[in-house]
Amino acid sequence: MRIRILAIGTRVPRWAQEACAEYLQRLQAAFQIELIEIAAGKRSPGIDPSRAIQRESTQLARHLRPADHVVALDERGRELTTRTLASWLGARRSQGSDVALLIGGPDGLTPEIRARSHETLSLSRLTLPHALARVVLIEQLYRAHSILAGHPYHRD
């Protein structure tokens, strides 16, 4: 199973880069996993961001493969518990599905990308800074993997 996290934004604070790298390294033994950063479209104050969002959407679409199980991350998506995420991840692995998890830019994802997604999940009803969303997502993937592997990292 291959997991690709496609995230808009390349200017990520060092603390977030280090946290992501730590959990990605932990996950390497279980999955082929990678974080792909896509440059955010240029935005200007007082200017409609639709062009920037469309550029981001085009870049995201270039990274999607026809067989990918595409998941848009959005605070309005379906919320999961960690155990439910583990079950979800186990199901994807059993099906042999490659997964593409999409983290949009500051103005979200286009309707076209949402339509291409098989589902929309939420990390929280709170709006998270994009750097923190990456850390939370990757840590939760590691936590879900630890549940599937019977590792004591997760405690209920």
N, C-alpha and C positions, 0 to 999 in steps of 0.2 A: 504494500500500500504506500502510495506517495501522497504527502500532504504539502500543498503549497499555500503559503499565506501571501496574498497580494495586497500590499498596503500602499496607499497614496501617502507620499511625503518622504523626503530623504534627509530632512534636518531634524534628527532625533537626538534628544539629550543623551549624554554619555551614560547616565544611570540606567536609562531604558535600554540602550544598546547592550550594556553589560548584563542586565537581567535577561534579556532575550537570548543572548549568546549562551548564558548558563543553562537555561532550560532547553534550548535547541540542542546543545551538546548532550544533555541527559537523554533526549528523545532519539538521538541518532541510532542507537542500538535497536530501537523498536520500529522506527519508520524512516523512510526517506523523506526528510522534511526540510523545507527551505523557506526562508523569508525573502520575498522579492519586493524591493522598494521601487516605487514608480514616482517620478517627479510630479509634484503638484502643479496644476495649471496656474499660470500667472493671474493674480487678482489685483485689482486696483480699487481703492476706496471710491464708493459712489458709482461704480461700474457693475452692471449685471454680471454675475459670475457664471452665467450659462455656458459661455465659450470655454472657460477653464474646466468646468465639470465635463463638458463634452470631450475635451482633449484627454482628461483622465479616464473617461469611459472607453475611449478608443484604445488607450494603452492597456487598460485592464483586459479588454476583449482580445487583444493580440496574444495575451498570455493564457487564455482559456483554451482547453482542448475539448473536442467534441464529447469524449467519454467522461470528462470531469463531472463529479457531483459538486455543483457550484452552490456555495452558501454565502449569502450577503449578510454582513453583520450590521445591525441597526438597532437602536434602542426601542423601536416599535416592533421588533421581531419576537418570536416565541422564546420565552425564558425557560432555561433548563436548570435543574439541580446538577451538582457535580456527578452524582450517581447516574442521572439520566444522560448526561453528556458521555459518561463512560459507556453506557449501553448503546448510545448513538454511534460512538466511535467503533465499538465492537461490531455493530451491524455493518458499518461501512467496510471494515476490514474483512468481515465474512463474505461480503458481496464482491470483494476485490476492487472496490471503487477507489479511484484516485479522487482526492478532495481538493478543491480550491476554495479557500476562505478569503472573502473580500472585505477589506477595511477601506471605506471611502475617504475622500478628502474632507475638508472643513464644511463643505456644502452637501455632503452625501453622495449617493449614487444616482445615475440617470435611470429613468423608467426602463430603458432598453436593457441595462445591466440587471436591474431587478427582475425583468421578465426572463432573462437568461438563467437566473438563479433557480435552483430547485426548491430552496427554502430560505427563509430569513430568520436568523437567530439573534437574540439579544444577550449581551454580556451583563447588562444591567439596564434598568429603566433610567438610570442617571446618564447624562451625557458625559462620556469620559474623554479626556484629552487623548488624541490618537496614539501618542507614545505609551500612555498607560494602558490603553485598549490592547496594544500589541503584547505588553507584558502579561496582562490578565489572561488573554487568549492562550498564549503559549504555556503559561503556568498551569492553566486549567487543562490543557491537552496533556501535559505531563501528569497532572493529578489523575485524570481519567485513565491514562495508560497505567499508572501505578495501581489503580483499583482493578483493572483487567488482569494485571500481572500478579495480583495478590501481595503486592508490596505494601508495607505499613505506612507509607507517606501520608495517605489520607486517613483521617480519623473522623468518624461521625459523632 
